[in-house]
Amino acid sequence: MTIQEKLSLLEELLDTEKDTLSEETELNQLSQWDSIAVISLIAMFDETFGKVVTPKEVKSFKIIKDITDKME
């Protein structure tokens, strides 16, 4: 999966416009980054990547790159 495909997945998950996220985007700057987004992200990792991500791990994510790195 390319970085652009990963960013598109996250844009869809966060309900943001296409091409608005970059790997350097800070999560705390996104109004969409809330508890619902965290739950959705955990579910997406399980369904799409077959990976278990804990809420503690998600809390440690600071920028989009932290998430895309975990997608590999």
Secondary structure as a PSIPRED ss2 file (coil, helix, strand):
# PSIPRED VFORMAT (PSIPRED V4.0)

   1 M C   1.000  0.000  0.000
   2 T C   1.000  0.000  0.000
   3 I H   0.000  1.000  0.000
   4 Q H   0.000  1.000  0.000
   5 E H   0.000  1.000  0.000
   6 K H   0.000  1.000  0.000
   7 L H   0.000  1.000  0.000
   8 S H   0.000  1.000  0.000
   9 L H   0.000  1.000  0.000
  10 L H   0.000  1.000  0.000
  11 E H   0.000  1.000  0.000
  12 E H   0.000  1.000  0.000
  13 L H   0.000  1.000  0.000
  14 L H   0.000  1.000  0.000
  15 D C   1.000  0.000  0.000
  16 T C   1.000  0.000  0.000
  17 E C   1.000  0.000  0.000
  18 K C   1.000  0.000  0.000
  19 D C   1.000  0.000  0.000
  20 T C   1.000  0.000  0.000
  21 L C   1.000  0.000  0.000
  22 S C   1.000  0.000  0.000
  23 E C   1.000  0.000  0.000
  24 E C   1.000  0.000  0.000
  25 T C   1.000  0.000  0.000
  26 E E   0.000  0.000  1.000
  27 L H   0.000  1.000  0.000
  28 N H   0.000  1.000  0.000
  29 Q H   0.000  1.000  0.000
  30 L C   1.000  0.000  0.000
  31 S C   1.000  0.000  0.000
  32 Q C   1.000  0.000  0.000
  33 W C   1.000  0.000  0.000
  34 D C   1.000  0.000  0.000
  35 S H   0.000  1.000  0.000
  36 I H   0.000  1.000  0.000
  37 A H   0.000  1.000  0.000
  38 V H   0.000  1.000  0.000
  39 I H   0.000  1.000  0.000
  40 S H   0.000  1.000  0.000
  41 L H   0.000  1.000  0.000
  42 I H   0.000  1.000  0.000
  43 A H   0.000  1.000  0.000
  44 M H   0.000  1.000  0.000
  45 F H   0.000  1.000  0.000
  46 D H   0.000  1.000  0.000
  47 E H   0.000  1.000  0.000
  48 T H   0.000  1.000  0.000
  49 F H   0.000  1.000  0.000
  50 G C   1.000  0.000  0.000
  51 K C   1.000  0.000  0.000
  52 V C   1.000  0.000  0.000
  53 V C   1.000  0.000  0.000
  54 T C   1.000  0.000  0.000
  55 P H   0.000  1.000  0.000
  56 K H   0.000  1.000  0.000
  57 E H   0.000  1.000  0.000
  58 V H   0.000  1.000  0.000
  59 K H   0.000  1.000  0.000
  60 S H   0.000  1.000  0.000
  61 F C   1.000  0.000  0.000
  62 K C   1.000  0.000  0.000
  63 I E   0.000  0.000  1.000
  64 I H   0.000  1.000  0.000
  65 K H   0.000  1.000  0.000
  66 D H   0.000  1.000  0.000
  67 I H   0.000  1.000  0.000
  68 T H   0.000  1.000  0.000
  69 D H   0.000  1.000  0.000
  70 K H   0.000  1.000  0.000
  71 M C   1.000  0.000  0.000
  72 E C   1.000  0.000  0.000
